[in-house]
Amino acid sequence: MCGDTLPSEVKPGDTMRSEPRNPEFNAPPTSMNEERTITFIRHAQSMANLARRYSSNPANAGYFPAPLTIEGEMQSIRLAERLQARGFNDGNVSAVISSPLPRTRSTALIAMQQLGINPEKLHEDARITERDFGQRDGGLYSDYQEADHWFPANPEEFGGETTIQVRARMLDAWQDMHNIPGDGHILVVSHGVSIATLMESLIGEEIRIKNAQFLQLNLDGQLLDPNQR
């Protein structure tokens, strides 16, 4: 699956699924005697963040392409520095999983380059993509009267994805991450709504992280060092 497009059969409101998992991740053994962790990273600042526009699914008519801003590129470099300070490197990271959207792929690739992680360890999974905002794609947040633009009241009315759908695909992806070969750590570059929805399911708290922040969990879904983001 290409990082800039999603399958043509994906329609607004559909729960997007990844292609069948490739069993070969080419993951080397970790050099660290640590328990494997899964770290969820929100992409760095994109043009959609700056413009406060919806940008969720290239299959939607109003989709607004949202590459990283210059600040977003710098955030990705600083993200890598924070990850490096926590000990992440090519030797102890088995895989990096990214949403297919350009802003997540770019964040992942910049951080991986800074950390010296082999780019072949990058894999896409459409299940961790942005919440599908259907007919609102490309529109400004201010165009709609919502108390919370991340979690609109009635997404079905505009062909959007429900929170139940987002939760289901994120939990499905979470379970599959446990089966990735190797014993090294896993980095996951996703989106604010998707990560917050998963956190609410795993730890009972809807944690909303800022661009280029991260949350590190053990395989039991317990949050490690909540103050480190």
C-alpha positions, -999 to +999 in steps of 0.1 A: +000+000+000+014+034-010+019+060+018+000+087-001-031+068-010-055+044+004-073+016-015-100+029-038-126+006-022-123+023+012-154+046+016-162+072+041-172+056+074-156+022+065-132+007+090-099+006+071-078-026+074-042-032+065-030-056+039-023-092+051+006-090+075+040-099+060+054-126+083+090-115+075+099-083+094+136-089+092+139-080+129+173-087+144+176-098+180+177-070+205+209-062+223+191-051+254+180-073+282+147-054+286+111-063+283+097-054+249+076-022+248+053-006+223+056+031+220+028+051+204+039+084+188+016+111+174+029+125+141+047+159+141+030+191+131+013+190+097-002+216+074-036+203+086-027+211+122-015+245+112-047+253+092-070+235+117-085+214+089-097+178+088-074+155+069-082+118+072-087+097+041-074+102+006-105+084-007-127+113+005-137+140-021-125+168+001-093+152+014-066+178+022-031+165+018-012+174+049+026+171+047+047+181+077+055+218+082+091+229+086+084+230+124+070+194+121+103+183+105+122+199+134+098+183+159+106+149+143+143+155+149+137+165+185+114+134+189+143+112+178+166+129+203+141+121+231+138+085+220+175+081+218+178+094+253+155+065+263+179+040+247+161+033+213+184+024+185+186+001+155+198-028+176+168-029+199+139-018+177+123-047+158+098-027+138+083+008+132+047+008+123+032+038+106-003+049+095-003+052+057-008+090+057+021+112+046+024+131+079+029+098+099+053+083+073+074+114+072+076+116+110+086+080+112+113+083+084+129+114+098+130+099+133+144+066+120+171+084+100+182+103+131+182+071+152+200+051+126+172+026+123+171+006+091+143+020+069+133-016+059+119-019+094+091+006+085+057-011+079+023+005+072-009-005+089-041+013+078-058+002+111-038+029+130-048+057+106-066+089+114-103+088+123-122+091+090-141+124+089-160+116+058-176+146+041-159+170+065-124+161+050-107+193+039-131+215+060-120+238+088-128+229+123-145+262+127-170+253+099-187+230+123-203+235+157-187+207+177-179+208+214-150+185+205-138+183+169-118+151+177-149+133+188-179+147+169-214+140+182-229+122+152-202+112+127-226+089+108-245+119+096-215+130+074-201+096+065-176+096+093-162+069+115-176+062+149-155+059+181-166+023+183-151+017+148-119+035+157-116+015+189-122-018+172-095-014+146-069+001+170-074-028+195-071-053+165-038-037+155-026-036+192-032-074+195-013-081+162+017-060+174+023-086+201+030-112+173+057-092+155+089-114+153+119-105+174+121-093+209+130-057+203+109-027+209+081-015+186+075+021+176+041+031+163+035+064+145-002+072+145-027+100+152-041+119+182-077+106+180-066+070+174-041+069+202-064+086+227-092+061+218-068+032+223-055+045+256-091+049+269-096+012+261-063+000+276-058+021+307-092+038+312-079+072+304-083+092+272-048+106+270-045+133+243-009+139+234+005+168+213+023+165+180+055+144+182+048+133+218+048+096+227+034+071+252+054+039+261+035+008+272+045-027+282+028-057+265+002-058+292-010-023+281+004-006+312+017+030+307+054+034+316+065+067+330+034+088+324+054+120+327+077+112+298+062+123+265 
